[in-house]
Amino acid sequence: MASTDVRDRILAAALHIVGTEGIPGVTNRRIAAQAGVSLGSITYHFPTQTDLLRAALSGFVTEETQRLSELAEGYRDKGLSLEDAAALTGKVAKDLAFSAERIAPFELYIQAGRDHELRQAAAECFAAYDDLTVTILTALGVPDAAAVAPTIVATMAGLQLRRLATGSDGDHDFATSVLLLLRAAGPVRG
C-alpha cells in the first residue's frame, strides 16, 4: 500500500470519527481500525493529534473548494445573473447531505477555538472559502468583493450550522439571504 494511500485513509477515518463521535472520539486505535492500517502508521504520518486534525481539516477544505470551484467554473461563461448565482448558492447549500465527513469541519472549527495550533488551519480554510467567494463575486461585478466575501461565507456557514443543529431548513431560503447580502453590497450586474 502506497504511503499516500495510507495517509489518505487515515485522514478519511479521522474525519469520519470526528463527524460521528466528536473530537473526544478520535484515538489512534479507532483511526487505525476505521482506516484498516497499522497503529504505528498513524504516528508515522502524524506525530500529534493536532497534526492529524489540521491535515484532516485542510484536506476537507481543499477538496470542497475544488468541488465548488469546478461548479462555479461551469457557470462562469454562461452569463450568470445575480439572481441565478444566489439561487445556485441556495441549491448547493440545500443539496449538501450532512454526512459524518461534512459534520466534522464544524467540530474542527470549534476545536480551533480551543487549540491555537489548529487555529491556523481553520484560518486557512476560511481564507480558501473567502478567495473562492471573491472570484465568484468579482465575476458577478460585486463592488469590493473582498470586503463582502467574509460576510457571505460566514452567513452560509451559519445557515449550514443552523440547518445541522435544528435538523431542518425551516422556512429559511438560502438564496434570498445571499441575494439580500449581495444587493446590500452595492450596485451589481444582473
C-alpha positions in Angstrom: 0.0 0.0 0.0 1.4 3.4 -1.0 2.3 5.9 1.7 -0.1 8.5 0.3 -2.9 5.9 0.2 -2.3 5.1 3.9 -2.2 8.8 4.7 -5.4 9.5 2.8 -7.2 6.5 4.5 -6.1 7.8 8.0 -7.4 11.3 7.2 -10.7 9.9 5.9 -11.1 7.8 9.0 -10.3 10.8 11.3 -12.9 12.9 9.5 -15.5 10.1 9.9 -14.8 9.7 13.6 -14.8 13.4 14.3 -18.2 13.6 12.4 -19.7 10.7 14.3 -18.2 10.9 17.7 -16.6 14.3 18.0 -13.0 15.2 18.8 -13.0 13.1 22.1 -13.7 10.0 20.0 -10.5 10.4 18.0 -8.0 7.9 19.2 -5.2 6.2 17.2 -6.7 2.8 17.8 -10.1 3.9 16.4 -8.5 5.6 13.4 -6.3 2.5 12.7 -9.4 0.2 12.9 -11.5 2.5 10.7 -8.7 3.1 8.1 -7.6 -0.6 8.1 -4.0 0.5 8.8 -1.4 -0.4 11.5 -1.4 1.6 14.7 2.2 2.7 14.1 1.3 4.2 10.7 -0.8 6.9 12.5 2.1 8.3 14.4 4.4 7.8 11.4 2.3 10.2 9.3 1.0 12.4 12.1 3.2 12.8 15.2 0.5 14.6 17.2 -3.3 14.6 17.2 -3.2 18.3 16.3 -1.1 17.4 13.2 -3.7 14.9 12.2 -6.7 17.2 12.8 -5.0 20.0 11.0 -4.3 17.8 8.0 -7.9 16.4 8.0 -9.5 19.9 8.1 -7.1 21.2 5.4 -7.8 18.2 3.2 -11.5 18.5 3.5 -11.4 22.2 2.6 -9.1 21.6 -0.4 -11.5 19.0 -1.8 -14.5 21.2 -1.0 -13.1 24.3 -2.6 -12.1 22.3 -5.7 -15.6 20.9 -6.0 -17.2 24.3 -5.6 -14.6 26.0 -8.0 -15.5 23.4 -10.6 -19.1 24.1 -10.1 -18.6 27.9 -10.3 -16.4 27.4 -13.4 -19.2 25.6 -15.2 -21.4 28.7 -14.8 -18.8 31.4 -15.2 -19.1 31.7 -19.0 -22.9 31.4 -19.1 -23.6 35.0 -18.1 -25.0 34.1 -14.7 -27.2 36.8 -13.2 -27.1 37.8 -9.6 -30.4 36.0 -9.0 -29.1 32.9 -10.7 -25.9 32.9 -8.6 -28.0 33.3 -5.4 -30.3 30.5 -6.5 -27.3 28.3 -7.3 -25.8 29.0 -3.9 -29.1 28.1 -2.2 -29.3 24.9 -4.2 -25.7 23.9 -3.3 -26.4 24.6 0.4 -29.6 22.6 0.5 -28.3 19.7 -1.6 -25.4 19.0 0.8 -26.2 15.9 2.8 -24.8 16.0 6.3 -22.6 13.0 6.3 -20.1 12.5 9.1 -17.4 14.0 6.9 -19.5 17.2 6.4 -20.2 17.5 10.1 -16.5 17.1 11.0 -15.4 20.5 9.9 -17.9 22.2 12.2 -16.4 20.2 15.1 -12.9 21.1 14.0 -13.7 24.8 13.7 -15.0 24.8 17.3 -11.9 22.9 18.4 -9.8 25.5 16.7 -11.2 28.0 19.2 -9.7 25.9 22.0 -6.5 24.8 20.3 -4.3 27.6 18.9 -2.3 25.0 16.9 -5.4 24.1 14.9 -6.5 27.8 14.6 -4.1 28.4 11.7 -5.6 25.6 9.7 -9.1 26.9 10.3 -8.0 30.4 9.2 -6.5 28.9 6.0 -9.8 27.1 5.4 -11.9 30.2 5.8 -9.4 32.1 3.6 -9.8 29.5 0.9 -13.6 29.9 1.1 -13.2 33.7 1.0 -10.9 33.5 -2.1 -13.4 31.3 -3.9 -16.2 33.7 -3.0 -14.2 36.7 -4.1 -13.7 35.1 -7.5 -17.4 34.5 -7.9 -18.4 37.9 -6.6 -15.9 39.6 -8.9 -17.3 37.7 -11.9 -20.7 39.0 -10.9 -19.5 42.6 -10.7 -19.9 43.0 -7.0 -18.0 46.1 -5.9 -15.4 45.5 -3.2 -15.8 41.7 -3.4 -13.0 41.1 -0.9 -14.9 43.1 1.8 -18.2 41.3 1.1 -16.9 37.7 0.8 -16.3 37.0 4.5 -19.8 38.1 5.3 -21.2 35.8 2.6 -19.0 32.9 3.8 -20.0 33.5 7.4 -23.7 33.7 6.6 -23.6 30.4 4.6 -21.6 28.7 7.4 -24.0 30.0 10.0 -27.1 28.9 8.0 -25.5 25.4 7.5 -24.8 25.2 11.2 -28.4 26.2 11.9 -29.6 23.6 9.5 -27.4 20.9 11.1 -28.4 21.9 14.7 -32.1 22.0 14.0 -32.3 19.1 11.5 -34.3 21.2 9.0 -34.2 24.1 6.8 -37.4 25.5 8.3 -38.8 28.3 6.2 -35.3 29.7 5.5 -34.4 30.5 1.9 -30.6 30.4 1.4 -30.9 32.1 -2.0 -32.9 35.0 -0.6 -30.3 35.6 2.2 -27.5 35.7 -0.3 -29.3 37.9 -2.7 -30.1 40.4 0.1 -26.4 40.5 1.1 -25.3 41.0 -2.4 -27.8 43.7 -3.1 -26.7 45.5 0.1 -23.1 45.4 -1.1 -23.9 47.9 -3.8 -24.9 48.0 -7.5 -24.1 44.8 -9.3 -24.8 43.4 -12.7 -27.7 41.1 -13.0 
